Amino acid sequence: MAVSDVRGGRRKSDHMDLLKETVTSTSMSAIKNRIRLSSDELKALDLLRFNHGANPFPGDESVANAFRLGIDYYRNCVERVKFTGAQKVLDLGCGFGRWSPFLGEVNARVVALDRSQDGIRLGSNLCQDLGFDNIEFSAADVSALKNFKTEEYDLVWMWSFLQYVDRGFVLDQVGRILKPGGRFFVGNYGSAGLMVQHLIQGIKKSGTINDPLADWAKKALLNGDVGPGNPNYGTVERCEELCAFYGLKLIRAAPQGLIDLRNENGLSGTGSARKVYDHLDIAIEFVGEKPRDWALRDRRQTTVSEKNRSPVFFSKACDWGIRQFKSLYRKMNPDKT
């Protein structure tokens, strides 16, 4: 299906403005694509039309709510972590390409990678219809990173991604494919509060601690907030240790939405409200950098100590989970209490 068929034949020129300018931070000339739709028009888009009417992620509301926060939110997020003016950016785990056009507006070239072929189809058709000619979509599993060229990218963007993959493999490969001094951003990264919340919700839903959601959260808590493992989670307090574990350098870590590298202290004075579950962060974000003396970690000589498994968080989560399970069991089996 031709891209023009998706939106009733509307032309690319209706949706974007090509601005030629010099990108001073990279000493190169670039064509800057710009979304011409208003926030309301972008919110109103029927994104499923870009994938033959099907949701690439059945049961997930992310596509339906894709741009509900408005254009300014997405542009500001890219700008506040200074992901602009680069020659080549990787949108890793791009899903249906929600962030790709906003990265494409302010960088010369974007490569968007995700394992979902339907998600890639949707993102590719959307960006083409918006008029972007500097975004390339590719359907591949994260294992494809090992085939990427060394020191190929200036920036790597990861949104709501790292907790669902082998953190050790991904961060090793991110370090390898980044150019020296290149940066990476991990956004909407599930933290301890999210895992505890999932653990409790799973138990409440099924009445058993072996519920799939609870089991996933339990595994993440066991894998901890530093070492390799899938699933996993992160904490602001240990992001510096996490980066160092993979030979990378932390620039700034904060609860989700609170980093702003445009400010002297690297934090936003009027950022998003901090979201917590029983005083634990739901999600965090951090920006890191590849040192010029980076070297691939030798897995044969590196092991994760018990402290990297965050036993305090895990113990607390299990205590809550057991209490919830006992309470539900008593309600479901009144004759046995």
ZIUR-V153323 format. One record per backbone hydrogen bond with DSSP energy under -0.5 kcal/mol. CO is the residue of the C=O (numbers start at 1). NH is the residue of the N-H. If there is no record, write none. Layout:
# ZIUR-V153323
co->CO nh->NH
co->CO nh->NH
This chain:
# ZIUR-V153323
co->2 nh->5
co->2 nh->6
co->3 nh->6
co->3 nh->7
co->4 nh->9
co->5 nh->8
co->7 nh->10
co->11 nh->14
co->12 nh->15
co->12 nh->16
co->15 nh->36
co->15 nh->37
co->17 nh->19
co->18 nh->20
co->19 nh->21
co->19 nh->32
co->21 nh->23
co->21 nh->30
co->22 nh->24
co->23 nh->26
co->23 nh->27
co->23 nh->28
co->24 nh->27
co->28 nh->23
co->30 nh->21
co->30 nh->32
co->31 nh->33
co->32 nh->19
co->34 nh->17
co->38 nh->42
co->39 nh->43
co->40 nh->44
co->41 nh->45
co->42 nh->45
co->45 nh->47
co->46 nh->49
co->47 nh->50
co->48 nh->51
co->48 nh->53
co->48 nh->54
co->49 nh->52
co->51 nh->54
co->54 nh->56
co->57 nh->60
co->61 nh->65
co->63 nh->66
co->65 nh->68
co->67 nh->70
co->70 nh->73
co->70 nh->74
co->71 nh->75
co->72 nh->76
co->73 nh->77
co->74 nh->78
co->75 nh->79
co->76 nh->80
co->77 nh->81
co->78 nh->83
co->79 nh->82
co->80 nh->261
co->82 nh->84
co->86 nh->108
co->88 nh->154
co->88 nh->155
co->89 nh->91
co->89 nh->111
co->90 nh->92
co->90 nh->157
co->91 nh->94
co->91 nh->113
co->92 nh->159
co->94 nh->97
co->94 nh->98
co->97 nh->101
co->99 nh->103
co->100 nh->104
co->101 nh->105
co->102 nh->106
co->103 nh->106
co->103 nh->107
co->104 nh->33
co->106 nh->85
co->109 nh->89
co->110 nh->112
co->110 nh->136
co->111 nh->91
co->111 nh->113
co->112 nh->138
co->113 nh->93
co->113 nh->94
co->114 nh->140
co->115 nh->117
co->116 nh->120
co->117 nh->121
co->118 nh->122
co->119 nh->123
co->120 nh->124
co->121 nh->125
co->122 nh->126
co->123 nh->127
co->124 nh->128
co->125 nh->129
co->126 nh->130
co->127 nh->132
co->128 nh->131
co->134 nh->110
co->136 nh->112
co->138 nh->114
co->138 nh->140
co->141 nh->144
co->142 nh->145
co->143 nh->146
co->144 nh->147
co->145 nh->148
co->149 nh->152
co->153 nh->179
co->154 nh->183
co->155 nh->90
co->156 nh->185
co->157 nh->92
co->158 nh->187
co->161 nh->164
co->162 nh->165
co->163 nh->231
co->163 nh->232
co->165 nh->167
co->166 nh->170
co->167 nh->171
co->168 nh->172
co->169 nh->173
co->170 nh->174
co->171 nh->175
co->172 nh->176
co->173 nh->177
co->174 nh->178
co->176 nh->151
co->177 nh->152
co->177 nh->153
co->179 nh->182
co->182 nh->290
co->183 nh->156
co->184 nh->288
co->185 nh->158
co->185 nh->187
co->186 nh->286
co->187 nh->160
co->188 nh->190
co->189 nh->284
co->190 nh->234
co->191 nh->194
co->191 nh->195
co->192 nh->196
co->193 nh->197
co->194 nh->198
co->195 nh->199
co->196 nh->200
co->197 nh->201
co->198 nh->202
co->199 nh->203
co->200 nh->204
co->201 nh->205
co->202 nh->206
co->203 nh->207
co->208 nh->211
co->211 nh->215
co->212 nh->216
co->213 nh->217
co->214 nh->218
co->215 nh->219
co->216 nh->220
co->217 nh->221
co->218 nh->222
co->219 nh->223
co->220 nh->224
co->224 nh->233
co->229 nh->167
co->235 nh->238
co->236 nh->239
co->238 nh->242
co->239 nh->243
co->240 nh->244
co->241 nh->245
co->242 nh->246
co->243 nh->246
co->243 nh->248
co->244 nh->247
co->247 nh->291
co->249 nh->289
co->252 nh->287
co->254 nh->285
co->255 nh->258
co->257 nh->272
co->258 nh->268
co->260 nh->263
co->263 nh->266
co->266 nh->260
co->274 nh->276
co->275 nh->282
co->275 nh->283
co->277 nh->280
co->280 nh->277
co->281 nh->193
co->281 nh->194
co->282 nh->191
co->283 nh->256
co->284 nh->189
co->285 nh->254
co->286 nh->186
co->287 nh->251
co->287 nh->252
co->288 nh->184
co->289 nh->249
co->289 nh->291
co->290 nh->181
co->291 nh->294
co->297 nh->299
co->298 nh->301
co->299 nh->302
co->301 nh->303
co->303 nh->305
co->305 nh->308
co->306 nh->309
co->307 nh->310
co->308 nh->225
co->308 nh->226
co->310 nh->314
co->311 nh->315
co->312 nh->316
co->313 nh->317
co->314 nh->318
co->315 nh->319
co->316 nh->320
co->317 nh->321
co->318 nh->322
co->319 nh->323
co->320 nh->324
co->321 nh->325
co->322 nh->326
co->323 nh->327
co->324 nh->328
co->325 nh->329
co->326 nh->330
co->327 nh->331
co->328 nh->332
co->329 nh->333
co->333 nh->336
co->334 nh->337
